[in-house]
Amino acid sequence: MALNTAPAVSRSPSDTPLRVAWVYDMDACRTPTGVTRHALAQLERLARRPDVSLSVVSGRINEPDGLAYWEGLDATPRRELPLSTRNALRWWRDVRPWPPMEWWSGPADWVYSPAEFYLPTRRAQRAVTSHDVLQNLQAGERARARLGRVFGEADLILSVSRFNTERLLEAFPGCEGRVAYVPNGAEDLYFEPATERERASVRADLGLPPTVPYLLSVANFQPRKNLERLVRAAARLPEVAAGELGLVLLGTGSDVEADRLRSAIAAAGPRALVRLPGYRQGKALRAVYAEATALVFPSLCESFGIPAVEAMAQGIPVALADSTALPEIGGEAGWYLEPESDESLTATLRALLDQSSERARRAALGRTIAEGFRWQAANDRLVAALLSAGSGASRSGTS
């Protein structure tokens, strides 16, 4: 496997800055999924680097959260396309790979998409981040063909985990030699303790009684996140069924997905305290982690798992699926469960709840493991990979 794990490389102030055009859909700010959190974390750090000259490109922005973020970029050079990102990607994919990105970004050494976007360029090299090859391949042959084109024409592919890289090279062996390991991370604020004032308001915000402990899930309501099974399995714990231990599912989803969860919650019984308060971000999310008994992440398909790092950084135990990338991220700090077994999920939670000294030991270990997944380190890896791959060759495309 070709997995670039070279240490970070930095330029001296006298060097010409690396010209990077960052391209993403700012409308995605309305739902802080892992891909969007990755995209914005890299953007913010690229914008602060003296060794990078950054320009930012998005399709037309309609969502208030995206517009607010866009305006907050201040002096960063940026350009909004005359059509939505989705329509621009369809045009480049189905009609014609023109006009090149440099028309909007200006001259660039690299056009970088923090997601799997196909972006035509004139001379700039292309870099993309691969987030979840396995999930995309499970979507069928059309998704495989789309990824094949994106990866096939990329000069550099940044992969968020070793698990994801293995799946990528199995499916697209022609990518050998063009893949670099750039993992996700957690924001610095999650490595700092939540204040007592922030923690004091958590249960009221979540709709829980003042002193009730709770298990926490941080995931959107996609079927692969396995939340219906989590509700069923947790409800088999006597303290959950009796309302003595809550279950909080932070996230959102379609009406269909939310209705399925509500049906599972109704079946848990009238006393069970299962809450669906929506998303939380920043300091509010940090306080929710800090007050939780444990994070439970039974995902059926995960190529990283940012909430696991955030929870470990806050010093709480993590119960994780024993498959895909989660054991790579949680290491010896995790309590592992078989994600397709209700019995395994319940038994793992029972063991975690009953072993207080082991819970504390693994939580302390988790803090150490989380330190290896900070966004600044990820950004250093990204820039090092661009510098290493950017040998000075340029594309000879159509202007």
C-alpha positions, 0 to 999 in steps of 0.5 A: 500500500502506498500510504504517505506518512511523511512528517510535516514540511514547512517553507521558510518565510522567504519562499514563494507561498504555495498557491492553493484554491480551496473549493467546497459547497458552503451550503453544507454549513447548514448540517455540520457533518464530518466532511463539512467539519473537516473542510472548514477546519482545513480552510481555517488553518490554510487561511492562517498559514504564511506559507500558503496563498489561499483563494476560496471558491464555492457555488452559489450560496443560499443557506444562512449558515453558509452565507454567514461563514462566507462573509466571515472570511474577511480578507481571504480572496474568494469567489462565488460561482453563478450557479450552485455547487451541485449544478456546477459539478453536474455540468463538469461531469456530464456536459463539459469539463470547462471552464477551468477552476482558475477562471474563478480562483485565479492562478493556483499551484493546487486546486484542493477539494476537501471532498470527492469533487471532480474539478477541471483545471487548466494548469493547477494540480488537483487534490481531493480528500477521500472520506468514505470509500466503502460507503460510496461503493455500497451506493452502486456502480454509478457511484463507483464510476464517479469516484473512479473519475475523481480519483483517476484524474487527481494528482493527489488523494488525501485519505482520512484513515488507513482503513479508508486507504485500504478500501480505496486501493482495493477498489482503485489500484491505479491510485497507488503512489498518489495517496497520502494519509491526512486524518481528521481531528478535533478542534482545540476547544475539545481539549480544554475543559468545559466551564461549570456554567456551561455544564450546569445548563446541559440537561435543561438544554437536552430536556433531561431532569437535573441529575439524570446521567446519560449516554450520548450519540453524536451522528446524523440519522442515516441508517448506517449510524445504527441508531434504531439498534442503539435505542433498542439495545439501550432500552434493555438496560434496566436503568434506561427502561426505568428513566434512571439513565438517559439516552441523547441522540444529537443529530438530524435526518430526513422525516422518514429517518426521524420517524423510525427513531421515534417509533423505536423510542416509543417501543422503549417504554413510557419511562425511558428518557430518550431525547432528540434535541438536534445538533449542537456545536462548539462549546455547547457540544463540548459541554454535552460531551463533558456531562455524558457518561459515555459516547456510544458510536455503533456505526455500521460503516465509518471511515474515521469518526470525529465524535470519538476523538472529541469525546476522548479529548473531553475525557469520557469513555467511548463505546465503538463498533468493532469494525471499519475504522473505529478500532483504528481511531479508538485504539485501546481506549475503546469499549468494542461492540458487534454493531449488528448485534443488539445483545453485544451492544447491550452487554458492552454498555453493561460492562462499561457502566459496571466497571468504574475503575476500568472506565476511568483508566480507558478514559485517561488513555483516550485523552492521550490517543486524542492528542494525536488527532488535532486539526493543526497536525492534519493541516500540516500533513496536508500542506506537506503532502501538497509540497511533496507531490507538487514537483513543479509539473503543471497541466497543459489544459485548455484555457 
